[in-house]
Amino acid sequence: MNDDDEDLEVPTEVHTVCQYCGGGGMVADPKLAIIGGNPRTVDNGRPCPHCETVGHFAGIIPPV
C-alpha cells in the first residue's frame, strides 16, 4: 500500500452522473444575438430539467 492511497476519500454514497447535462447541471440554450452589428450565437445555458442542476443522481441509474 502506498502513502498516496491513504489520502483518498471514499464517498459514502454512489452517484450516477446525469446523462443529459454530463454532470454540469446546465444544458445548452443557444440564442441569436447581434454583437457589434454582426449576428452571433450566444449560449448562456439553462438549468438541466432532468437533474434540476444537481448534476448527479443518488444510486446507480443506467442510461435509458
C-alpha positions as CSV (number, residue, x, y, z in Angstrom):
1,M,0.0,0.0,0.0
2,N,1.4,3.4,-1.0
3,D,1.2,6.5,1.2
4,D,-0.8,8.2,-1.6
5,D,-3.7,5.7,-1.1
6,E,-4.2,6.9,2.5
7,D,-5.2,10.4,1.3
8,L,-8.0,9.2,-0.9
9,E,-11.6,9.7,0.4
10,V,-14.2,7.2,-0.4
11,P,-17.7,8.7,-0.9
12,T,-20.4,7.5,1.4
13,E,-23.0,7.2,-1.4
14,V,-22.7,6.0,-5.0
15,H,-23.8,8.6,-7.6
16,T,-24.6,8.4,-11.3
17,V,-23.7,11.4,-13.5
18,C,-26.7,12.9,-15.2
19,Q,-26.6,11.7,-18.9
20,Y,-28.5,14.8,-20.1
21,C,-26.1,17.5,-18.9
22,G,-23.0,15.4,-18.3
23,G,-22.8,16.5,-14.6
24,G,-22.6,20.2,-15.3
25,G,-26.1,21.0,-14.2
26,M,-26.7,23.2,-17.2
27,V,-27.7,22.4,-20.8
28,A,-27.0,24.4,-24.0
29,D,-29.6,27.1,-24.9
30,P,-28.2,28.9,-27.9
31,K,-29.8,32.3,-28.9
32,L,-29.2,34.6,-31.8
33,A,-27.6,37.9,-30.8
34,I,-26.4,40.9,-32.7
35,I,-23.0,41.9,-31.3
36,G,-21.1,44.8,-32.9
37,G,-23.5,44.7,-35.9
38,N,-22.7,41.0,-36.6
39,P,-25.0,38.1,-36.0
40,R,-23.6,35.7,-33.4
41,T,-24.7,32.7,-31.3
42,V,-24.7,33.3,-27.6
43,D,-25.1,30.4,-25.2
44,N,-26.0,31.3,-21.6
45,G,-27.2,27.8,-20.8
46,R,-30.3,26.9,-18.8
47,P,-30.8,24.6,-15.8
48,C,-30.9,20.9,-16.6
49,P,-34.6,19.8,-16.4
50,H,-33.5,16.2,-15.8
51,C,-31.3,16.5,-12.7
52,E,-32.5,20.0,-11.7
53,T,-28.9,21.5,-11.7
54,V,-27.5,18.9,-9.3
55,G,-25.6,17.1,-12.0
56,H,-25.9,13.6,-10.5
57,F,-28.4,11.1,-9.1
58,A,-28.2,9.0,-6.0
59,G,-27.5,5.4,-6.7
60,I,-26.7,3.6,-9.9
61,I,-29.1,4.5,-12.7
62,P,-28.3,3.0,-16.1
63,P,-28.9,5.3,-19.2
64,V,-32.3,4.6,-20.8
